[in-house]
Amino acid sequence: GWFYLNFVTEEVENPEKTIPLAICISMAIVTVGYVLTNVAYFTTISAEELMLSNAVAVTFSERLLGNFSLAVPIFVALSCFGSMNGGV
């Protein structure tokens, strides 16, 4: 998101106040999301399984979602495509 900050600055009202506030709020939200994701991993998968796993998110989704775990790599690929599209 830092890359796009320069493009939206001119379109935001009161950017001196709004942009730092948006950065602080978004950093807090992302931090909470990462912490909750790690808590979910550790409550579902043992530490030994985490160490042996090549892809923790796939192991986690296989444990919780069964056959639907194929969706995780697909969503990662779509996320990469969206990020690449935004960068171009």
FINUSE-491745 format. One record per residue: chain; residue in three letters; x, y, z of N, C-alpha, C in turn; residue number from 1. Coordinates in pm, 1 decimal, decimal comma. Layout:
N
<pt mol="A" type="ALA" n_x="X" n_y="Y" n_z="Z" ca_x="X" ca_y="Y" ca_z="Z" c_x="X" c_y="Y" c_z="Z" seq="NUM"/>
...
END
This chain:
88
<pt mol="A" type="GLY" n_x="78,1" n_y="-119,2" n_z="0,0" ca_x="0,0" ca_y="0,0" ca_z="0,0" c_x="83,1" c_y="126,8" c_z="0,0" seq="1"/>
<pt mol="A" type="TRP" n_x="209,5" n_y="118,9" n_z="43,1" ca_x="293,1" ca_y="239,5" ca_z="48,6" c_x="316,1" c_y="295,9" c_z="-90,3" seq="2"/>
<pt mol="A" type="PHE" n_x="322,2" n_y="209,8" n_z="-190,0" ca_x="348,3" ca_y="251,9" ca_z="-327,0" c_x="237,7" c_y="344,0" c_z="-378,4" seq="3"/>
<pt mol="A" type="TYR" n_x="115,0" n_y="315,1" n_z="-341,7" ca_x="0,0" ca_y="389,1" ca_z="-393,2" c_x="-26,6" c_y="517,7" c_z="-316,0" seq="4"/>
<pt mol="A" type="LEU" n_x="40,7" n_y="537,7" n_z="-208,3" ca_x="17,8" ca_y="654,5" ca_z="-124,5" c_x="43,2" c_y="784,3" c_z="-199,8" seq="5"/>
<pt mol="A" type="ASN" n_x="145,0" n_y="787,7" n_z="-282,5" ca_x="176,0" ca_y="909,0" ca_z="-357,9" c_x="68,3" c_y="942,7" c_z="-459,6" seq="6"/>
<pt mol="A" type="PHE" n_x="-2,5" n_y="843,5" n_z="-509,4" ca_x="-103,6" ca_y="868,2" ca_z="-611,3" c_x="-232,6" c_y="923,9" c_z="-552,6" seq="7"/>
<pt mol="A" type="VAL" n_x="-264,7" n_y="890,6" n_z="-430,2" ca_x="-391,2" ca_y="935,5" ca_z="-372,0" c_x="-377,6" c_y="1063,0" c_z="-289,9" seq="8"/>
<pt mol="A" type="THR" n_x="-257,6" n_y="1108,0" n_z="-264,5" ca_x="-236,6" ca_y="1224,1" ca_z="-178,5" c_x="-306,8" c_y="1347,7" c_z="-232,2" seq="9"/>
<pt mol="A" type="GLU" n_x="-302,2" n_y="1369,3" n_z="-360,9" ca_x="-360,4" ca_y="1489,9" ca_z="-417,8" c_x="-513,0" c_y="1486,1" c_z="-420,7" seq="10"/>
<pt mol="A" type="GLU" n_x="-573,0" n_y="1369,7" n_z="-404,8" ca_x="-718,2" ca_y="1357,8" ca_z="-410,6" c_x="-783,8" c_y="1350,3" c_z="-272,8" seq="11"/>
<pt mol="A" type="VAL" n_x="-706,7" n_y="1353,4" n_z="-167,8" ca_x="-759,3" ca_y="1341,8" ca_z="-31,9" c_x="-771,9" c_y="1480,8" c_z="29,5" seq="12"/>
<pt mol="A" type="GLU" n_x="-885,7" n_y="1503,9" n_z="95,6" ca_x="-901,8" ca_y="1629,3" ca_z="167,9" c_x="-821,3" c_y="1622,8" c_z="297,6" seq="13"/>
<pt mol="A" type="ASN" n_x="-746,5" n_y="1727,5" n_z="325,5" ca_x="-663,6" ca_y="1738,9" ca_z="445,2" c_x="-567,8" c_y="1619,9" c_z="458,0" seq="14"/>
<pt mol="A" type="PRO" n_x="-478,7" n_y="1601,1" n_z="358,8" ca_x="-390,4" ca_y="1483,3" ca_z="360,1" c_x="-290,4" c_y="1482,6" c_z="475,1" seq="15"/>
<pt mol="A" type="GLU" n_x="-256,9" n_y="1599,8" n_z="531,3" ca_x="-162,0" ca_y="1603,2" ca_z="643,1" c_x="-216,4" c_y="1530,2" c_z="765,0" seq="16"/>
<pt mol="A" type="LYS" n_x="-348,5" n_y="1529,8" n_z="779,7" ca_x="-411,6" ca_y="1463,7" ca_z="894,3" c_x="-463,5" c_y="1325,1" c_z="856,6" seq="17"/>
<pt mol="A" type="THR" n_x="-523,1" n_y="1313,3" n_z="740,2" ca_x="-592,7" ca_y="1191,1" ca_z="701,2" c_x="-497,7" c_y="1076,3" c_z="669,7" seq="18"/>
<pt mol="A" type="ILE" n_x="-391,2" n_y="1103,6" n_z="597,3" ca_x="-301,2" ca_y="995,1" ca_z="554,8" c_x="-226,8" c_y="932,2" c_z="672,6" seq="19"/>
<pt mol="A" type="PRO" n_x="-166,9" n_y="1010,4" n_z="764,9" ca_x="-105,0" ca_y="943,5" ca_z="880,7" c_x="-205,0" c_y="864,3" c_z="965,3" seq="20"/>
<pt mol="A" type="LEU" n_x="-327,7" n_y="916,3" n_z="976,9" ca_x="-430,9" ca_y="844,0" ca_z="1051,1" c_x="-465,1" c_y="712,4" c_z="981,3" seq="21"/>
<pt mol="A" type="ALA" n_x="-476,9" n_y="716,6" n_z="849,4" ca_x="-506,0" ca_y="594,3" ca_z="773,4" c_x="-392,6" c_y="493,1" c_z="786,0" seq="22"/>
<pt mol="A" type="ILE" n_x="-268,9" n_y="541,9" n_z="785,7" ca_x="-153,7" ca_y="451,8" ca_z="799,7" c_x="-154,8" c_y="385,2" c_z="937,1" seq="23"/>
<pt mol="A" type="CYS" n_x="-178,5" n_y="462,3" n_z="1041,2" ca_x="-179,9" ca_y="404,5" ca_z="1177,2" c_x="-291,9" c_y="303,6" c_z="1193,6" seq="24"/>
<pt mol="A" type="ILE" n_x="-410,6" n_y="336,2" n_z="1144,1" ca_x="-523,4" ca_y="244,5" ca_z="1157,4" c_x="-498,2" c_y="117,1" c_z="1077,5" seq="25"/>
<pt mol="A" type="SER" n_x="-448,3" n_y="131,0" n_z="954,7" ca_x="-425,7" ca_y="11,7" ca_z="872,9" c_x="-314,8" c_y="-75,7" c_z="930,2" seq="26"/>
<pt mol="A" type="MET" n_x="-210,5" n_y="-14,8" n_z="986,9" ca_x="-104,8" ca_y="-95,2" ca_z="1050,0" c_x="-157,9" c_y="-172,9" c_z="1169,4" seq="27"/>
<pt mol="A" type="ALA" n_x="-246,5" n_y="-110,8" n_z="1246,3" ca_x="-306,2" ca_y="-180,0" ca_z="1360,8" c_x="-393,8" c_y="-296,4" c_z="1314,5" seq="28"/>
<pt mol="A" type="ILE" n_x="-471,5" n_y="-274,4" n_z="1210,0" ca_x="-559,3" ca_y="-380,4" ca_z="1159,3" c_x="-477,7" c_y="-497,1" c_z="1105,0" seq="29"/>
<pt mol="A" type="VAL" n_x="-373,0" n_y="-468,0" n_z="1028,0" ca_x="-289,4" ca_y="-574,5" ca_z="971,9" c_x="-216,6" c_y="-650,7" c_z="1082,9" seq="30"/>
<pt mol="A" type="THR" n_x="-167,9" n_y="-579,6" n_z="1184,5" ca_x="-99,6" ca_y="-644,5" ca_z="1295,9" c_x="-193,4" c_y="-738,8" c_z="1370,4" seq="31"/>
<pt mol="A" type="VAL" n_x="-314,4" n_y="-693,6" n_z="1398,2" ca_x="-412,9" ca_y="-778,5" ca_z="1465,7" c_x="-445,6" c_y="-900,7" c_z="1378,9" seq="32"/>
<pt mol="A" type="GLY" n_x="-458,5" n_y="-879,6" n_z="1248,5" ca_x="-486,1" ca_y="-991,3" ca_z="1158,5" c_x="-375,7" c_y="-1095,4" c_z="1160,0" seq="33"/>
<pt mol="A" type="TYR" n_x="-249,9" n_y="-1051,0" n_z="1156,1" ca_x="-137,9" ca_y="-1145,5" ca_z="1161,0" c_x="-131,6" c_y="-1219,7" c_z="1294,5" seq="34"/>
<pt mol="A" type="VAL" n_x="-154,0" n_y="-1149,8" n_z="1403,5" ca_x="-150,4" ca_y="-1215,2" ca_z="1534,8" c_x="-261,5" c_y="-1319,3" c_z="1544,8" seq="35"/>
<pt mol="A" type="LEU" n_x="-382,1" n_y="-1283,5" n_z="1501,3" ca_x="-492,9" ca_y="-1379,1" ca_z="1507,1" c_x="-470,0" c_y="-1498,9" c_z="1415,0" seq="36"/>
<pt mol="A" type="THR" n_x="-406,3" n_y="-1476,2" n_z="1301,0" ca_x="-373,4" ca_y="-1587,3" ca_z="1211,0" c_x="-275,3" c_y="-1682,7" c_z="1277,9" seq="37"/>
<pt mol="A" type="ASN" n_x="-173,1" n_y="-1629,0" n_z="1342,8" ca_x="-76,1" ca_y="-1715,0" ca_z="1412,0" c_x="-139,1" c_y="-1788,0" c_z="1529,1" seq="38"/>
<pt mol="A" type="VAL" n_x="-228,9" n_y="-1723,4" n_z="1600,6" ca_x="-299,5" ca_y="-1791,0" ca_z="1710,2" c_x="-382,1" c_y="-1906,9" c_z="1654,5" seq="39"/>
<pt mol="A" type="ALA" n_x="-448,5" n_y="-1884,6" n_z="1541,6" ca_x="-527,4" ca_y="-1992,4" ca_z="1479,9" c_x="-438,0" c_y="-2107,6" c_z="1437,8" seq="40"/>
<pt mol="A" type="TYR" n_x="-320,1" n_y="-2075,6" n_z="1380,4" ca_x="-227,5" ca_y="-2182,0" ca_z="1341,6" c_x="-184,7" c_y="-2264,5" c_z="1461,9" seq="41"/>
<pt mol="A" type="PHE" n_x="-145,2" n_y="-2198,1" n_z="1569,3" ca_x="-92,5" ca_y="-2269,3" ca_z="1686,2" c_x="-199,4" c_y="-2344,2" c_z="1764,1" seq="42"/>
<pt mol="A" type="THR" n_x="-325,1" n_y="-2301,4" n_z="1754,4" ca_x="-429,9" ca_y="-2375,4" ca_z="1824,0" c_x="-479,3" c_y="-2495,0" c_z="1743,9" seq="43"/>
<pt mol="A" type="THR" n_x="-450,9" n_y="-2495,3" n_z="1612,3" ca_x="-498,6" ca_y="-2603,5" ca_z="1526,5" c_x="-391,1" c_y="-2707,3" c_z="1497,8" seq="44"/>
<pt mol="A" type="ILE" n_x="-267,0" n_y="-2661,4" n_z="1481,4" ca_x="-157,6" ca_y="-2749,0" ca_z="1440,4" c_x="-52,9" c_y="-2752,6" c_z="1551,7" seq="45"/>
<pt mol="A" type="SER" n_x="3,1" n_y="-2868,3" n_z="1576,3" ca_x="107,6" ca_y="-2879,6" ca_z="1678,3" c_x="237,4" c_y="-2816,3" c_z="1627,7" seq="46"/>
<pt mol="A" type="ALA" n_x="327,9" n_y="-2787,7" n_z="1718,4" ca_x="455,4" ca_y="-2725,1" ca_z="1681,7" c_x="538,1" c_y="-2815,5" c_z="1591,3" seq="47"/>
<pt mol="A" type="GLU" n_x="532,1" n_y="-2946,8" n_z="1613,0" ca_x="606,3" ca_y="-3039,1" ca_z="1528,5" c_x="553,6" c_y="-3038,1" c_z="1385,1" seq="48"/>
<pt mol="A" type="GLU" n_x="420,6" n_y="-3034,0" n_z="1372,7" ca_x="361,7" ca_y="-3028,6" ca_z="1239,0" c_x="395,3" c_y="-2897,7" c_z="1168,2" seq="49"/>
<pt mol="A" type="LEU" n_x="400,8" n_y="-2789,2" n_z="1243,8" ca_x="438,9" ca_y="-2660,2" ca_z="1185,1" c_x="580,9" c_y="-2664,2" c_z="1131,3" seq="50"/>
<pt mol="A" type="MET" n_x="671,2" n_y="-2725,9" n_z="1205,8" ca_x="811,1" ca_y="-2733,2" ca_z="1163,2" c_x="827,8" c_y="-2822,3" c_z="1039,7" seq="51"/>
<pt mol="A" type="LEU" n_x="747,0" n_y="-2925,6" n_z="1028,3" ca_x="758,8" ca_y="-3018,9" ca_z="916,5" c_x="682,7" c_y="-2974,1" c_z="791,9" seq="52"/>
<pt mol="A" type="SER" n_x="597,7" n_y="-2874,3" n_z="805,9" ca_x="513,8" ca_y="-2832,6" ca_z="694,8" c_x="589,7" c_y="-2743,2" c_z="597,2" seq="53"/>
<pt mol="A" type="ASN" n_x="571,3" n_y="-2768,3" n_z="468,1" ca_x="628,7" ca_y="-2681,6" ca_z="365,4" c_x="544,8" c_y="-2556,3" c_z="345,8" seq="54"/>
<pt mol="A" type="ALA" n_x="414,6" n_y="-2567,6" n_z="367,1" ca_x="322,5" ca_y="-2455,1" ca_z="353,7" c_x="223,1" c_y="-2462,4" c_z="469,3" seq="55"/>
<pt mol="A" type="VAL" n_x="241,7" n_y="-2378,4" n_z="568,4" ca_x="161,4" ca_y="-2385,0" ca_z="690,4" c_x="14,6" c_y="-2355,2" c_z="661,2" seq="56"/>
<pt mol="A" type="ALA" n_x="-11,4" n_y="-2258,8" n_z="574,4" ca_x="-150,6" ca_y="-2224,7" ca_z="543,8" c_x="-223,3" c_y="-2341,3" c_z="477,3" seq="57"/>
<pt mol="A" type="VAL" n_x="-153,9" n_y="-2415,3" n_z="393,7" ca_x="-215,5" ca_y="-2531,3" ca_z="328,6" c_x="-241,1" c_y="-2641,6" c_z="430,9" seq="58"/>
<pt mol="A" type="THR" n_x="-145,8" n_y="-2666,0" n_z="519,1" ca_x="-165,2" ca_y="-2765,5" ca_z="624,9" c_x="-282,2" c_y="-2726,0" c_z="714,8" seq="59"/>
<pt mol="A" type="PHE" n_x="-289,4" n_y="-2599,1" n_z="748,9" ca_x="-399,1" ca_y="-2546,4" ca_z="831,2" c_x="-533,0" c_y="-2565,9" c_z="760,7" seq="60"/>
<pt mol="A" type="SER" n_x="-538,9" n_y="-2532,1" n_z="632,1" ca_x="-665,6" ca_y="-2544,3" ca_z="559,5" c_x="-703,4" c_y="-2690,6" c_z="536,9" seq="61"/>
<pt mol="A" type="GLU" n_x="-605,1" n_y="-2778,3" n_z="518,9" ca_x="-635,7" ca_y="-2920,9" ca_z="506,3" c_x="-698,0" c_y="-2973,6" c_z="634,9" seq="62"/>
<pt mol="A" type="ARG" n_x="-649,5" n_y="-2924,2" n_z="747,8" ca_x="-702,4" ca_y="-2968,6" ca_z="877,0" c_x="-845,2" c_y="-2918,3" c_z="896,7" seq="63"/>
<pt mol="A" type="LEU" n_x="-871,6" n_y="-2794,3" n_z="857,7" ca_x="-1003,5" ca_y="-2736,0" ca_z="883,5" c_x="-1102,9" c_y="-2753,6" c_z="769,5" seq="64"/>
<pt mol="A" type="LEU" n_x="-1055,9" n_y="-2747,1" n_z="645,6" ca_x="-1147,8" ca_y="-2742,1" ca_z="533,0" c_x="-1157,8" c_y="-2870,6" c_z="452,9" seq="65"/>
<pt mol="A" type="GLY" n_x="-1067,1" n_y="-2963,1" n_z="474,8" ca_x="-1070,2" ca_y="-3089,8" ca_z="400,7" c_x="-1040,4" c_y="-3069,3" c_z="253,5" seq="66"/>
<pt mol="A" type="ASN" n_x="-1131,9" n_y="-3110,1" n_z="166,4" ca_x="-1110,4" ca_y="-3102,1" ca_z="22,1" c_x="-1110,2" c_y="-2957,7" c_z="-29,2" seq="67"/>
<pt mol="A" type="PHE" n_x="-1168,5" n_y="-2866,8" n_z="43,9" ca_x="-1173,8" ca_y="-2726,9" ca_z="2,2" c_x="-1038,9" c_y="-2657,0" c_z="20,6" seq="68"/>
<pt mol="A" type="SER" n_x="-941,0" n_y="-2727,2" n_z="75,6" ca_x="-809,6" ca_y="-2667,3" ca_z="100,2" c_x="-738,5" c_y="-2629,8" c_z="-29,2" seq="69"/>
<pt mol="A" type="LEU" n_x="-781,9" n_y="-2680,5" n_z="-141,8" ca_x="-725,5" ca_y="-2642,4" ca_z="-271,3" c_x="-748,2" c_y="-2494,0" c_z="-299,4" seq="70"/>
<pt mol="A" type="ALA" n_x="-844,7" n_y="-2434,2" n_z="-233,1" ca_x="-875,0" ca_y="-2292,8" ca_z="-255,3" c_x="-762,6" c_y="-2201,5" c_z="-206,6" seq="71"/>
<pt mol="A" type="VAL" n_x="-684,4" n_y="-2242,9" n_z="-108,2" ca_x="-579,1" ca_y="-2156,5" ca_z="-52,7" c_x="-474,5" c_y="-2120,3" c_z="-157,1" seq="72"/>
<pt mol="A" type="PRO" n_x="-413,8" n_y="-2216,3" n_z="-228,4" ca_x="-317,5" ca_y="-2176,6" ca_z="-332,0" c_x="-381,1" c_y="-2094,0" c_z="-443,7" seq="73"/>
<pt mol="A" type="ILE" n_x="-506,7" n_y="-2119,7" n_z="-473,7" ca_x="-575,4" ca_y="-2041,6" ca_z="-576,8" c_x="-591,7" c_y="-1897,2" c_z="-530,9" seq="74"/>
<pt mol="A" type="PHE" n_x="-631,1" n_y="-1877,1" n_z="-405,7" ca_x="-645,8" ca_y="-1740,7" ca_z="-353,2" c_x="-511,1" c_y="-1668,7" c_z="-346,5" seq="75"/>
<pt mol="A" type="VAL" n_x="-405,8" n_y="-1740,4" n_z="-315,1" ca_x="-272,2" ca_y="-1678,8" ca_z="-314,0" c_x="-233,6" c_y="-1634,7" c_z="-454,9" seq="76"/>
<pt mol="A" type="ALA" n_x="-260,5" n_y="-1718,6" n_z="-553,2" ca_x="-229,9" ca_y="-1682,1" ca_z="-692,1" c_x="-312,3" c_y="-1561,5" c_z="-736,2" seq="77"/>
<pt mol="A" type="LEU" n_x="-439,2" n_y="-1556,2" n_z="-699,7" ca_x="-522,5" ca_y="-1441,1" ca_z="-734,0" c_x="-474,2" c_y="-1314,2" c_z="-665,0" seq="78"/>
<pt mol="A" type="SER" n_x="-429,1" n_y="-1327,2" n_z="-541,6" ca_x="-375,0" ca_y="-1211,8" ca_z="-469,9" c_x="-249,2" c_y="-1159,3" c_z="-537,6" seq="79"/>
<pt mol="A" type="CYS" n_x="-161,8" n_y="-1250,2" n_z="-579,5" ca_x="-40,0" ca_y="-1208,2" ca_z="-651,4" c_x="-75,1" c_y="-1141,5" c_z="-783,4" seq="80"/>
<pt mol="A" type="PHE" n_x="-173,5" n_y="-1196,0" n_z="-852,8" ca_x="-216,8" ca_y="-1136,5" ca_z="-979,2" c_x="-273,7" c_y="-996,8" c_z="-956,9" seq="81"/>
<pt mol="A" type="GLY" n_x="-352,7" n_y="-979,6" n_z="-851,8" ca_x="-409,1" ca_y="-847,8" ca_z="-821,9" c_x="-302,8" c_y="-747,1" c_z="-786,2" seq="82"/>
<pt mol="A" type="SER" n_x="-202,9" n_y="-789,9" n_z="-711,1" ca_x="-92,3" ca_y="-700,8" ca_z="-675,5" c_x="-10,6" c_y="-663,1" c_z="-798,3" seq="83"/>
<pt mol="A" type="MET" n_x="13,4" n_y="-759,2" n_z="-884,8" ca_x="86,5" ca_y="-732,3" ca_z="-1007,2" c_x="7,3" c_y="-637,1" c_z="-1097,7" seq="84"/>
<pt mol="A" type="ASN" n_x="-122,2" n_y="-657,1" n_z="-1105,5" ca_x="-208,0" ca_y="-572,8" ca_z="-1186,6" c_x="-205,7" c_y="-428,8" c_z="-1134,5" seq="85"/>
<pt mol="A" type="GLY" n_x="-208,4" n_y="-411,9" n_z="-1004,1" ca_x="-202,2" ca_y="-278,4" ca_z="-947,0" c_x="-67,6" c_y="-210,3" c_z="-969,4" seq="86"/>
<pt mol="A" type="GLY" n_x="38,7" n_y="-288,6" n_z="-972,2" ca_x="171,6" ca_y="-233,3" ca_z="-994,3" c_x="195,8" c_y="-191,3" c_z="-1138,0" seq="87"/>
<pt mol="A" type="VAL" n_x="128,1" n_y="-258,5" n_z="-1230,2" ca_x="146,3" ca_y="-225,6" ca_z="-1371,8" c_x="69,8" c_y="-100,6" c_z="-1403,0" seq="88"/>
END
